[in-house]
């Protein structure tokens, strides 16, 4: 693989994470984010979760499927010189962790669509469409493998 000449670098000298990666993380974490949103409004917690996930079992399954992405987000917070280098073991499998969340999430999202969705509720097709686009980007991008193979050098200890 021939690296391009002009990938932007962050302040640690690593290839900067593209905005698409952050958007994909948010998309895959939507069950956990909706749960947090519902917890912030306690008087309407059940109604808000029912709006996003009408079936409670589907909600818990979606949260379970988002756990690899949540683990990757924790590893992302440690991707700095003063971070714990043990998280690199998880970070280097980031592409596969994202795919391990994305494919079952796409399947679950498509199975939960009501009949005649394209006619009656076409906005429900947005999440599966974005998941397909995100998966294709994840598989086709030349920048993604480079990002998940980089880790900053540990910061020197102060005396």
One Martini backbone bead per residue (centre of mass of N, CA, C, O) as a GRO file, in nm:
protein
  159
    1UNK     BB    1   0.094   0.038   0.025
    2UNK     BB    2   0.057   0.370  -0.073
    3UNK     BB    3   0.126   0.654   0.072
    4UNK     BB    4   0.025   0.949   0.102
    5UNK     BB    5   0.147   1.278   0.120
    6UNK     BB    6  -0.138   1.439   0.251
    7UNK     BB    7  -0.170   1.376   0.560
    8UNK     BB    8  -0.288   1.475   0.836
    9UNK     BB    9  -0.158   1.587   1.144
   10UNK     BB   10  -0.116   1.579   1.462
   11UNK     BB   11   0.044   1.682   1.757
   12UNK     BB   12   0.186   1.373   1.765
   13UNK     BB   13   0.236   1.272   1.449
   14UNK     BB   14  -0.030   1.162   1.360
   15UNK     BB   15  -0.283   1.056   1.200
   16UNK     BB   16  -0.562   1.203   1.153
   17UNK     BB   17  -0.881   1.194   1.241
   18UNK     BB   18  -1.159   1.162   1.085
   19UNK     BB   19  -1.481   1.267   1.087
   20UNK     BB   20  -1.604   0.995   0.993
   21UNK     BB   21  -1.523   0.837   1.245
   22UNK     BB   22  -1.689   0.995   1.451
   23UNK     BB   23  -1.963   0.948   1.308
   24UNK     BB   24  -1.953   0.639   1.330
   25UNK     BB   25  -1.942   0.626   1.636
   26UNK     BB   26  -2.213   0.768   1.682
   27UNK     BB   27  -2.387   0.570   1.521
   28UNK     BB   28  -2.305   0.312   1.695
   29UNK     BB   29  -2.392   0.475   1.979
   30UNK     BB   30  -2.707   0.535   1.977
   31UNK     BB   31  -2.818   0.359   2.214
   32UNK     BB   32  -2.646   0.490   2.439
   33UNK     BB   33  -2.726   0.785   2.379
   34UNK     BB   34  -3.032   0.741   2.424
   35UNK     BB   35  -3.003   0.653   2.716
   36UNK     BB   36  -2.874   0.912   2.821
   37UNK     BB   37  -3.101   1.097   2.730
   38UNK     BB   38  -3.322   0.953   2.901
   39UNK     BB   39  -3.177   1.004   3.182
   40UNK     BB   40  -3.202   1.327   3.170
   41UNK     BB   41  -3.527   1.252   3.135
   42UNK     BB   42  -3.714   1.099   3.368
   43UNK     BB   43  -4.027   1.157   3.295
   44UNK     BB   44  -3.953   1.039   2.972
   45UNK     BB   45  -3.797   0.771   2.941
   46UNK     BB   46  -3.993   0.561   2.811
   47UNK     BB   47  -4.082   0.733   2.567
   48UNK     BB   48  -3.805   0.782   2.438
   49UNK     BB   49  -3.718   0.486   2.399
   50UNK     BB   50  -3.974   0.409   2.233
   51UNK     BB   51  -3.906   0.587   1.993
   52UNK     BB   52  -3.634   0.443   1.917
   53UNK     BB   53  -3.729   0.163   2.088
   54UNK     BB   54  -4.006  -0.028   2.098
   55UNK     BB   55  -3.824  -0.267   2.170
   56UNK     BB   56  -3.656  -0.372   2.448
   57UNK     BB   57  -3.479  -0.601   2.333
   58UNK     BB   58  -3.357  -0.433   2.106
   59UNK     BB   59  -3.213  -0.232   2.288
   60UNK     BB   60  -3.027  -0.431   2.442
   61UNK     BB   61  -2.894  -0.543   2.188
   62UNK     BB   62  -2.781  -0.272   2.085
   63UNK     BB   63  -2.602  -0.222   2.333
   64UNK     BB   64  -2.433  -0.479   2.302
   65UNK     BB   65  -2.330  -0.404   2.007
   66UNK     BB   66  -2.183  -0.125   2.120
   67UNK     BB   67  -1.939  -0.216   2.301
   68UNK     BB   68  -1.695  -0.217   2.103
   69UNK     BB   69  -1.716   0.088   2.050
   70UNK     BB   70  -1.676   0.178   2.341
   71UNK     BB   71  -1.394   0.053   2.369
   72UNK     BB   72  -1.270   0.226   2.141
   73UNK     BB   73  -1.321   0.501   2.279
   74UNK     BB   74  -1.133   0.449   2.514
   75UNK     BB   75  -0.880   0.409   2.339
   76UNK     BB   76  -0.892   0.696   2.215
   77UNK     BB   77  -0.826   0.847   2.488
   78UNK     BB   78  -0.522   0.698   2.486
   79UNK     BB   79  -0.423   0.858   2.216
   80UNK     BB   80  -0.145   0.947   2.380
   81UNK     BB   81   0.151   0.997   2.536
   82UNK     BB   82   0.003   0.970   2.840
   83UNK     BB   83  -0.110   0.713   2.777
   84UNK     BB   84  -0.205   0.389   2.779
   85UNK     BB   85  -0.044   0.135   2.594
   86UNK     BB   86  -0.246  -0.112   2.628
   87UNK     BB   87  -0.470   0.000   2.421
   88UNK     BB   88  -0.336  -0.093   2.151
   89UNK     BB   89  -0.455  -0.380   2.141
   90UNK     BB   90  -0.734  -0.260   2.061
   91UNK     BB   91  -0.681  -0.043   1.841
   92UNK     BB   92  -0.562  -0.237   1.609
   93UNK     BB   93  -0.880  -0.363   1.599
   94UNK     BB   94  -1.082  -0.132   1.510
   95UNK     BB   95  -1.198  -0.216   1.238
   96UNK     BB   96  -1.320  -0.489   1.348
   97UNK     BB   97  -1.492  -0.368   1.572
   98UNK     BB   98  -1.668  -0.197   1.389
   99UNK     BB   99  -1.772  -0.436   1.218
  100UNK     BB  100  -1.887  -0.594   1.469
  101UNK     BB  101  -2.107  -0.366   1.501
  102UNK     BB  102  -2.224  -0.295   1.218
  103UNK     BB  103  -2.349  -0.557   1.103
  104UNK     BB  104  -2.555  -0.623   1.332
  105UNK     BB  105  -2.686  -0.344   1.331
  106UNK     BB  106  -2.791  -0.356   1.043
  107UNK     BB  107  -2.962  -0.608   1.079
  108UNK     BB  108  -3.140  -0.501   1.312
  109UNK     BB  109  -3.246  -0.249   1.163
  110UNK     BB  110  -3.379  -0.395   0.924
  111UNK     BB  111  -3.566  -0.590   1.094
  112UNK     BB  112  -3.720  -0.331   1.237
  113UNK     BB  113  -3.862  -0.262   0.996
  114UNK     BB  114  -4.136  -0.174   0.859
  115UNK     BB  115  -4.371  -0.208   0.654
  116UNK     BB  116  -4.353   0.014   0.407
  117UNK     BB  117  -4.125   0.233   0.470
  118UNK     BB  118  -4.084   0.396   0.201
  119UNK     BB  119  -4.382   0.518   0.222
  120UNK     BB  120  -4.444   0.590   0.537
  121UNK     BB  121  -4.113   0.589   0.664
  122UNK     BB  122  -3.831   0.703   0.520
  123UNK     BB  123  -3.647   0.799   0.769
  124UNK     BB  124  -3.573   0.496   0.859
  125UNK     BB  125  -3.343   0.471   0.622
  126UNK     BB  126  -3.098   0.631   0.733
  127UNK     BB  127  -2.938   0.436   0.914
  128UNK     BB  128  -2.879   0.209   0.707
  129UNK     BB  129  -2.741   0.393   0.502
  130UNK     BB  130  -2.511   0.493   0.690
  131UNK     BB  131  -2.399   0.210   0.751
  132UNK     BB  132  -2.319   0.139   0.463
  133UNK     BB  133  -2.133   0.379   0.414
  134UNK     BB  134  -1.945   0.323   0.657
  135UNK     BB  135  -1.857   0.037   0.570
  136UNK     BB  136  -1.734   0.115   0.299
  137UNK     BB  137  -1.527   0.312   0.411
  138UNK     BB  138  -1.384   0.112   0.601
  139UNK     BB  139  -1.297  -0.088   0.362
  140UNK     BB  140  -1.172   0.142   0.141
  141UNK     BB  141  -0.981   0.283   0.315
  142UNK     BB  142  -0.639   0.386   0.347
  143UNK     BB  143  -0.639   0.532   0.635
  144UNK     BB  144  -0.742   0.328   0.849
  145UNK     BB  145  -0.496   0.132   0.885
  146UNK     BB  146  -0.303   0.354   0.976
  147UNK     BB  147  -0.452   0.449   1.227
  148UNK     BB  148  -0.463   0.148   1.368
  149UNK     BB  149  -0.121   0.136   1.366
  150UNK     BB  150  -0.108   0.382   1.551
  151UNK     BB  151   0.112   0.509   1.819
  152UNK     BB  152   0.227   0.680   2.061
  153UNK     BB  153   0.481   0.780   2.221
  154UNK     BB  154   0.598   0.787   2.514
  155UNK     BB  155   0.638   0.988   2.761
  156UNK     BB  156   0.869   1.130   2.930
  157UNK     BB  157   1.003   1.118   3.228
  158UNK     BB  158   1.012   1.304   3.507
  159UNK     BB  159   1.270   1.426   3.746
   0.00000   0.00000   0.00000
